[in-house]
Amino acid sequence: ALQSKAHAPMNELLLSDAGKILEGSQTNFYAIVDGALVTAGEGILMGTVRRLALEVCERERIPVVLEAPDLKDIERWEGCLISSTSRLLLPVDELYKPAEGAATTSADLVRAFDNAPGSLAERLRELVA
């Protein structure tokens, strides 16, 4: 599950395959790793906002890696985002991994991200808005 401070608190269920995050239950998912936008290239719904985000990356010369972000590499992530037609592109502030079937608690926090002005996550949000 994830939460974002940019808007009202929300949660999104993320679907993974052996620790690789494919997408959210209602969103596409992206990690920012080494200045590149990393997102699954197959096994997902492509989405209109996802297409727009990839076009923005191409235009702005932001590298894109079409492979599912791996949770084992989360310490290398500079940020992560979700996208949907209702949310556009939204930076994630906190990523949680609760035990299967359990409610999320503060102990499940895996990583918090700084999405301050100037961060690539915030820049992408602004460019897609």
N, C-alpha and C positions, 0 to 999 in steps of 0.2 A: 504494500500500500504506500501511497505517497501523499504528501501534503504540500500546499503552496501558500505562502503568505501574501502573494501579490493580489489575490482576490479573497473572497470568503473562504474559510477553511473547507477543504474538500478531500476526499479520498478517492483513489482509483485503484482497482484491482489490476495488477500486471500479470500477464500470462508469460510463463517461461518454459523452456525446454532444457533440462539439465543445467539450470543456472543462467541460460542465455535468454534475455528478455526479448520477446517477440513484439508484443503490443499490449495496450491496456484493454480492459473490457469494452470501453467506448472510445478509445484513443489510439493514436500511433505513439510510439516511444522512441526517444533519441538520447544518446549519451554524447557528451563532448569529451573527446580523448585526444590529447596532444594537438589541440586546435582544430580537430576534425569532427564533423557531425557523423556519428556512428548509429546506424539504424538497420533493422533487418531488411534484407533484400528480397526475401521470399517467405511464404507461409503466413502472410499478413494481408489485411485489406489495405489497398494503396491509399485511399483517402485524398480528397481534394486539397486540403490544407497541407498534407504531406507533400503532394506534388508541388505546391507553391513554395514550401520550405526548401525543397531540393532545387527548384529554379532560382530562388534567392541565393542559395549557396553557390550555385554555378556563376551567377551574375557577379557576386561579391568575391569570387575566388576563394571560398571557404571549402576546404577538402571534404568530401563525403566518402564514407566507407560503408558499403552495403553488406553488412553482416550484423547479426544480432549482438548487442552489447552484452558482455559477460560479467555477471556479478562478482566473479573472482578477481576481476580487474578494477573494482569500484574505487580503490584508493588512487588510481590513476585518472579517474574521471574528474574533469574540471567543472562539470555540471551535467544536468539532464533536463529534458523537456518532454511534454506531451502535446499532442495536437488533436483538434477535432473542429468541426464546423462551428460549434457553439463556443468553444474556448480559444479558437485560433491556435497560436503557438504559445505555450505557457511554461515558464521555467519551474522546475521542482525545487522546493527548498529543503525538504526532508524525505528520505527514503527509508521505509520500514520493512522488515521481513518477519512477520509473526509466524508462530508455529502453525502448521496446517490445522485448520478448523478452530483456531483460537482467535479471540479478539486482539486487536493491536494495542500494545501498551508502550509506554515510553522506553521500556527496556528493549524493545524491538528495533530501535533506531539503528540503522546501518551506517548512514552517512547524512550529514547536513551540507548544503551547498551555499556559497555566497553569490547571490545573483545581483550584486550591486551594479549601479550604472557603470558601464565600461566592460562588464563581463560579456563573454561571447553569448551566453544564454540570453541576457537582457538585450543585446544588440540584435540577435535573431528575432526575439519577440517583437521588437520595434519595427524591424524590416518586414515582417509578415503581417503586422496589424493593418 
